[in-house]
Amino acid sequence: MDDLDHRNLGTRLDLWHIQEDAPGMVFWHPRGHTLYRVLEDYVRGKMRRLGYAEVRTPQLLPRDLWVQSGHWEKFGGNMFNVADDERPMALKPMSCPCHVQIFNKGLRSWRDLPLRYAEFGACHRNEPSGSLHGLMRTRGFEQDDAHVFCREEDVAGEVARFVTLLREAYAELGFSAPEVALSTRPRVRAGTDELWDWAEETLGNAARSCGLMFDVQPEEGAFYGPKLDFALRDRLGRSWQCGTVQLDSVLPSRLDASYVGPDGSRAIPVMIHHAVFGSICRFVAILLEHYKGALPFWLSPDQVAVAPISQDQAAYAAEVLETLEAHNIRTVLLGGAETLSRRIVVAHEASIPVVAVVGRRESEQRTLSLRERAGDNVVLTLEDAAITLSRRVTSC
């Protein structure tokens, strides 16, 4: 395992760990949890602006729900079962049936559609121990799940909405355009051939309308419908399948979802599943290896380290810390008895992008000497430094 493997980076940067008595379960440390939440809040804001309502659904649900949806037949061997005196229960491996339950509460009209739900859903899958691999494959994880309930004529527009979001997010996160594949009907599937013909043609046409060039992956679709899979290439040229958009006319029918159409009759909605990151754990691993641990300023768990040269500058260093944090800059204080050069090394080892050195001159003149991770150095007033750095907080 080399130094740039995400498992080594997770240890060196004090982000997370997995221990032997909880295989596949991640313990997020403060710095790792900060990175996790930055990513989550980043995509949350984009989803909110696109009209998605965030929901939260249970992790433990009756096994009957998974039998009815078809997930038990497909994934039952990889689900965690929980004994109950009254009825068998299981931890959810994905959130889609839960979102149908929310849709089903209340009478829906065609005027309500498209209806968009998003959830950072905690999921569990009993992956074989031999397949577990750091953050890349775990047993407990969260997905940036989203589901759109719509009519057939809405599909192209909703797929385009998602593709625009995905392209923007991947570019801002530092990746080139994703590779795209259309995964078609598997041998074991639900739904009629006519339904699959429509779904594959509709999803393929929607992709072409977005200007996507895609390969076809025969028999790799979900059991309920075809999907577009989006793979990223990192700086080492490795391909990682992350985002997905899936077209589903099976689960809404199986789970009794319906709405009142324009003519007053009941109709079954089309359900679009999609995710930008997929597993957020896995995406953190990809980012760490892509950037070799040196994350961009806006993603870094700690963005600025304040390093006073001596105790004489302790009061001013505390003021600097308070001022930068008031500008939403994630700041840490590197005090202590170690030499300044040693503390700067500690900041570099933690991949903190900026070190703000505070000496006698800076304290007297109310300035900061900002040392960039790349080696650049600039002296600014405290006010100018706070404004300049705050612009980088939201700069993707």
C-alpha positions as CSV (number, residue, x, y, z in Angstrom):
1,M,0.0,0.0,0.0
2,D,1.7,3.2,-1.1
3,D,1.7,6.6,0.7
4,L,-1.0,8.0,-1.7
5,D,-3.5,5.2,-1.1
6,H,-6.5,6.7,0.6
7,R,-6.1,4.4,3.5
8,N,-2.7,5.8,4.3
9,L,-3.8,9.3,3.6
10,G,-6.8,8.8,6.0
11,T,-4.3,7.9,8.8
12,R,-1.7,10.6,8.0
13,L,-4.3,13.3,7.8
14,D,-6.3,12.0,10.8
15,L,-9.5,11.7,8.9
16,W,-11.0,8.3,9.7
17,H,-10.3,4.7,10.7
18,I,-11.9,1.2,10.5
19,Q,-11.1,-1.3,13.2
20,E,-11.1,-5.1,13.1
21,D,-14.1,-5.6,15.5
22,A,-16.3,-3.5,13.2
23,P,-15.3,-4.5,9.6
24,G,-16.6,-2.2,6.9
25,M,-17.8,0.4,9.4
26,V,-16.2,3.9,9.3
27,F,-15.2,5.9,12.4
28,W,-15.0,9.5,11.1
29,H,-12.6,11.7,13.1
30,P,-13.2,15.5,13.5
31,R,-11.2,16.5,10.4
32,G,-12.7,13.7,8.3
33,H,-16.2,14.5,9.4
34,T,-15.6,18.1,8.4
35,L,-14.6,17.1,4.9
36,Y,-17.6,14.7,4.8
37,R,-20.0,17.5,5.7
38,V,-18.5,20.0,3.3
39,L,-19.2,17.6,0.4
40,E,-22.7,16.9,1.7
41,D,-23.5,20.6,2.1
42,Y,-22.1,21.3,-1.3
43,V,-24.4,18.9,-3.1
44,R,-27.3,19.7,-0.7
45,G,-27.2,23.4,-1.8
46,K,-27.2,22.5,-5.4
47,M,-30.1,20.1,-5.0
48,R,-32.1,22.7,-3.0
49,R,-31.7,25.3,-5.8
50,L,-33.0,22.7,-8.3
51,G,-36.2,22.2,-6.4
52,Y,-35.5,19.0,-4.4
53,A,-37.0,18.7,-1.0
54,E,-34.8,16.9,1.5
55,V,-36.3,14.0,3.4
56,R,-35.1,11.5,6.1
57,T,-36.3,7.9,6.2
58,P,-35.8,5.0,8.7
59,Q,-32.9,2.6,8.5
60,L,-34.8,-0.3,9.9
61,L,-37.9,-1.4,8.0
62,P,-40.2,-4.5,7.6
63,R,-38.8,-7.2,5.4
64,D,-42.2,-7.3,3.7
65,L,-41.5,-3.9,2.1
66,W,-38.3,-5.3,0.5
67,V,-40.1,-8.4,-0.7
68,Q,-42.9,-6.3,-2.3
69,S,-40.3,-4.0,-4.0
70,G,-38.3,-6.9,-5.4
71,H,-35.1,-5.9,-3.5
72,W,-35.3,-8.9,-1.2
73,E,-35.2,-11.3,-4.1
74,K,-32.2,-9.4,-5.6
75,F,-30.3,-8.3,-2.6
76,G,-31.7,-10.3,0.4
77,G,-28.4,-12.2,0.8
78,N,-26.5,-9.0,1.4
79,M,-29.0,-7.4,3.8
80,F,-28.7,-7.3,7.5
81,N,-31.7,-9.0,9.1
82,V,-33.0,-8.1,12.6
83,A,-35.1,-10.5,14.7
84,D,-38.4,-9.1,16.0
85,D,-41.1,-10.7,18.0
86,E,-43.8,-9.6,15.7
87,R,-42.3,-9.4,12.2
88,P,-39.0,-9.8,10.4
89,M,-37.1,-6.5,9.9
90,A,-34.0,-5.5,7.8
91,L,-31.6,-2.6,7.5
92,K,-32.2,-0.7,4.3
93,P,-29.5,-1.2,1.6
94,M,-30.9,1.8,-0.4
95,S,-33.6,4.5,0.1
96,C,-35.8,4.2,-3.1
97,P,-38.7,2.2,-1.6
98,C,-38.8,4.6,1.4
99,H,-39.3,7.6,-0.9
100,V,-42.2,5.9,-2.6
101,Q,-43.7,5.6,0.9
102,I,-43.5,9.4,1.3
103,F,-45.0,9.9,-2.2
104,N,-47.9,7.5,-1.2
105,K,-48.9,9.6,1.8
106,G,-51.6,11.9,0.4
107,L,-53.5,12.2,-2.8
108,R,-51.2,13.3,-5.6
109,S,-52.2,15.2,-8.7
110,W,-50.5,15.5,-12.1
111,R,-50.2,19.2,-11.1
112,D,-47.8,18.2,-8.3
113,L,-45.4,16.5,-10.7
114,P,-42.4,16.4,-11.1
115,L,-42.0,15.8,-7.4
116,R,-38.3,15.7,-6.3
117,Y,-37.0,14.1,-3.1
118,A,-33.4,14.0,-1.9
119,E,-31.8,12.2,1.1
120,F,-28.4,11.5,2.5
121,G,-29.6,8.0,3.2
122,A,-27.7,5.8,5.7
123,C,-27.5,2.3,4.1
124,H,-26.1,-1.0,5.1
125,R,-25.0,-3.9,3.0
126,N,-23.5,-7.1,4.2
127,E,-20.6,-7.2,1.8
128,P,-18.3,-10.2,1.9
129,S,-15.3,-9.5,4.1
130,G,-12.9,-10.2,1.3
131,S,-14.4,-7.4,-0.8
132,L,-14.0,-4.7,1.8
133,H,-11.5,-2.0,0.9
134,G,-11.1,1.1,3.0
135,L,-13.7,3.7,2.1
136,M,-14.1,2.2,-1.4
137,R,-16.3,-0.6,-0.2
138,T,-17.8,-0.6,3.2
139,R,-20.8,-2.1,4.9
140,G,-22.2,1.1,6.3
141,F,-22.3,4.2,4.1
142,E,-24.4,7.1,3.0
143,Q,-25.6,7.9,-0.5
144,D,-26.8,11.2,-2.0
145,D,-30.0,9.6,-3.1
146,A,-32.5,11.5,-5.1
147,H,-35.8,10.4,-6.7
148,V,-38.1,12.2,-9.1
149,F,-41.7,11.2,-9.5
150,C,-42.9,12.4,-12.9
151,R,-44.9,11.7,-16.1
152,E,-43.4,10.2,-19.2
153,E,-43.2,13.5,-20.9
154,D,-41.1,14.9,-18.0
155,V,-38.3,12.4,-18.3
156,A,-36.1,14.2,-20.9
157,G,-36.2,17.4,-18.9
158,E,-35.5,15.8,-15.6
159,V,-32.5,13.8,-17.0
160,A,-31.2,17.0,-18.5
161,R,-31.5,18.8,-15.1
162,F,-29.5,16.0,-13.5
163,V,-26.8,15.9,-16.2
164,T,-26.3,19.6,-15.9
165,L,-25.9,19.3,-12.1
166,L,-23.5,16.4,-12.4
167,R,-21.3,18.1,-15.0
168,E,-21.1,21.2,-12.9
169,A,-20.2,19.3,-9.7
170,Y,-17.5,17.2,-11.3
171,A,-15.9,20.1,-12.9
172,E,-15.9,22.1,-9.7
173,L,-14.4,19.1,-7.9
174,G,-11.5,19.1,-10.3
175,F,-12.4,16.2,-12.7
176,S,-12.6,16.2,-16.4
177,A,-15.8,15.2,-18.3
178,P,-17.1,11.8,-17.1
179,E,-17.2,8.7,-19.3
180,V,-20.8,7.5,-19.8
181,A,-22.3,4.1,-20.3
182,L,-25.9,3.1,-20.9
183,S,-26.6,-0.1,-19.0
184,T,-29.5,-2.1,-20.5
185,R,-31.9,-4.8,-19.3
186,P,-30.4,-7.7,-17.2
187,R,-31.4,-11.3,-17.8
188,V,-33.2,-11.3,-14.4
189,R,-35.5,-8.3,-14.4
190,A,-38.9,-7.1,-13.6
191,G,-41.3,-5.5,-16.1
192,T,-42.4,-6.4,-19.6
193,D,-40.2,-6.2,-22.7
194,E,-42.4,-3.4,-24.0
195,L,-41.7,-1.4,-20.8
196,W,-38.0,-2.0,-21.2
197,D,-38.1,-1.1,-24.9
198,W,-39.7,2.3,-23.9
199,A,-37.3,2.9,-21.0
200,E,-34.1,2.1,-22.9
201,E,-35.1,4.2,-25.9
202,T,-36.3,7.1,-23.7
203,L,-33.2,7.2,-21.5
204,G,-30.9,6.9,-24.6
205,N,-32.6,9.7,-26.4
206,A,-32.5,11.9,-23.2
207,A,-28.7,11.3,-23.0
208,R,-28.2,12.2,-26.7
209,S,-30.3,15.4,-26.2
210,C,-27.8,16.3,-23.4
211,G,-24.9,15.8,-25.9
212,L,-23.7,12.7,-24.1
213,M,-21.7,10.1,-26.0
214,F,-22.1,6.8,-24.3
215,D,-21.0,3.1,-24.6
216,V,-23.7,0.4,-24.2
217,Q,-23.2,-2.1,-21.3
218,P,-25.6,-5.0,-22.2
219,E,-27.4,-6.7,-19.3
220,E,-25.9,-4.3,-16.7
221,G,-29.1,-2.4,-15.8
222,A,-30.9,-2.4,-12.5
223,F,-33.6,-5.1,-12.2
224,Y,-36.2,-2.3,-12.5
225,G,-34.8,-0.3,-15.4
226,P,-31.9,0.9,-17.5
227,K,-29.4,3.4,-16.2
228,L,-26.7,5.9,-17.3
229,D,-23.5,5.4,-15.3
230,F,-20.9,8.2,-15.0
231,A,-17.3,7.3,-14.4
232,L,-14.5,9.7,-13.4
233,R,-10.9,9.5,-14.2
234,D,-8.5,10.6,-11.5
235,R,-5.0,12.1,-12.0
236,L,-3.5,8.6,-12.3
237,G,-5.9,7.7,-15.1
238,R,-7.9,5.3,-13.1
239,S,-11.7,5.1,-13.8
240,W,-14.2,5.2,-11.0
241,Q,-18.0,4.7,-11.5
242,C,-19.7,7.3,-9.3
243,G,-22.9,9.1,-10.6
244,T,-25.9,7.3,-12.0
245,V,-29.4,8.1,-13.3
246,Q,-31.9,5.3,-13.6
247,L,-35.3,5.2,-15.2
248,D,-37.9,3.1,-13.4
249,S,-41.5,2.1,-14.2
250,V,-41.5,-1.0,-12.0
251,L,-41.1,0.1,-8.3
252,P,-43.9,2.7,-8.4
253,S,-46.3,0.0,-9.7
254,R,-45.1,-2.7,-7.2
255,L,-45.5,-0.2,-4.3
256,D,-48.9,1.1,-5.3
257,A,-47.8,4.7,-6.2
258,S,-50.3,6.7,-8.3
259,Y,-51.5,10.2,-9.1
260,V,-54.7,11.7,-10.5
261,G,-54.2,12.5,-14.2
262,P,-55.7,15.4,-16.1
263,D,-58.8,13.3,-17.0
264,G,-59.4,12.3,-13.4
265,S,-58.1,8.7,-13.8
266,R,-55.4,7.1,-11.7
267,A,-51.9,6.9,-13.3
268,I,-48.6,5.4,-12.2
269,P,-45.7,7.8,-12.1
270,V,-42.3,7.2,-13.7
271,M,-39.5,7.2,-11.0
272,I,-36.1,8.5,-11.8
273,H,-33.3,7.5,-9.4
274,H,-30.1,9.4,-9.4
275,A,-26.9,10.3,-7.4
276,V,-24.0,12.6,-8.1
277,F,-21.5,11.0,-5.7
278,G,-23.0,7.6,-5.0
279,S,-21.4,6.5,-1.8
280,I,-20.0,9.6,-0.1
281,C,-17.4,7.4,1.7
282,R,-16.2,6.2,-1.7
283,F,-16.2,9.7,-3.2
284,V,-14.0,10.9,-0.3
285,A,-11.5,8.1,-1.1
286,I,-11.5,9.1,-4.8
287,L,-10.9,12.8,-3.9
288,L,-8.1,12.0,-1.5
289,E,-6.2,9.9,-4.1
290,H,-7.0,12.3,-6.9
291,Y,-5.5,15.2,-5.0
292,K,-2.8,13.1,-3.3
293,G,-4.2,14.4,0.0
294,A,-3.6,18.0,-0.8
295,L,-7.3,19.0,-1.2
296,P,-8.3,22.4,-2.6
297,F,-8.8,25.3,-0.1
298,W,-12.6,25.1,-0.2
299,L,-12.6,21.3,0.5
300,S,-9.8,21.2,3.2
301,P,-11.0,20.3,6.7
302,D,-8.7,22.9,8.1
303,Q,-8.0,25.8,5.7
304,V,-5.7,28.1,7.7
305,A,-3.3,27.3,10.5
306,V,-2.4,30.3,12.7
307,A,1.1,30.0,14.0
308,P,2.4,32.6,16.6
309,I,6.2,32.8,16.7
310,S,6.2,33.2,20.5
311,Q,3.8,33.5,23.5
312,D,4.1,37.2,23.2
313,Q,1.8,37.1,20.2
314,A,-0.7,34.7,21.8
315,A,-3.4,37.4,22.3
316,Y,-3.1,38.6,18.7
317,A,-3.1,35.0,17.4
318,A,-6.4,34.4,19.3
319,E,-7.9,37.5,17.7
320,V,-6.8,36.3,14.2
321,L,-8.4,32.9,14.9
322,E,-11.7,34.6,15.9
323,T,-11.7,37.0,13.0
324,L,-11.0,34.3,10.4
325,E,-13.6,32.0,11.9
326,A,-16.1,34.8,11.8
327,H,-15.6,34.9,8.0
328,N,-16.4,31.1,7.8
329,I,-12.8,30.1,7.4
330,R,-12.0,26.8,9.0
331,T,-9.0,27.8,11.2
332,V,-6.8,26.1,13.8
333,L,-4.3,27.5,16.2
334,L,-0.8,25.9,16.1
335,G,0.7,27.2,19.4
336,G,2.8,25.3,21.8
337,A,6.5,25.1,22.7
338,E,7.8,23.7,19.4
339,T,9.7,25.8,17.0
340,L,7.9,27.8,14.3
341,S,9.6,25.7,11.6
342,R,8.4,22.5,13.2
343,R,4.8,23.8,13.5
344,I,4.9,24.8,9.8
345,V,6.0,21.2,9.0
346,V,3.1,19.9,11.0
347,A,0.7,22.1,9.0
348,H,2.2,20.9,5.7
349,E,1.9,17.2,6.9
350,A,-1.7,17.8,7.6
351,S,-2.1,19.4,4.1
352,I,-3.4,22.7,5.5
353,P,-3.4,25.1,2.5
354,V,-2.3,28.3,4.3
355,V,-0.2,29.0,7.4
356,A,-0.7,32.5,8.9
357,V,2.5,33.4,10.7
358,V,2.1,35.9,13.6
359,G,5.3,37.5,14.8
360,R,6.1,40.8,16.6
361,R,5.9,42.8,13.4
362,E,2.5,41.3,12.4
363,S,1.2,41.9,15.9
364,E,2.3,45.5,16.0
365,Q,1.1,46.3,12.5
366,R,-2.1,44.0,12.6
367,T,-1.0,42.1,9.6
368,L,-0.6,38.4,8.7
369,S,2.1,36.7,6.8
370,L,0.3,34.1,4.7
371,R,2.4,31.1,3.5
372,E,0.7,29.0,0.9
373,R,1.1,25.3,0.6
374,A,2.6,25.8,-2.8
375,G,5.3,28.1,-1.4
376,D,4.0,31.6,-2.1
377,N,4.1,34.2,0.6
378,V,2.2,37.4,1.0
379,V,1.7,39.9,3.8
380,L,-1.8,41.4,4.2
381,T,-3.7,43.4,6.9
382,L,-5.9,41.2,9.1
383,E,-9.0,42.6,7.5
384,D,-7.7,42.1,3.9
385,A,-6.5,38.6,4.7
386,A,-10.0,37.7,6.1
387,I,-11.7,39.1,3.0
388,T,-9.3,37.5,0.6
389,L,-9.4,34.1,2.3
390,S,-13.2,34.1,2.7
391,R,-13.6,34.5,-1.1
392,R,-11.7,31.2,-1.4
393,V,-14.1,29.4,1.0
394,T,-16.8,29.1,-1.7
395,S,-14.5,29.2,-4.7
396,C,-14.7,25.8,-6.4
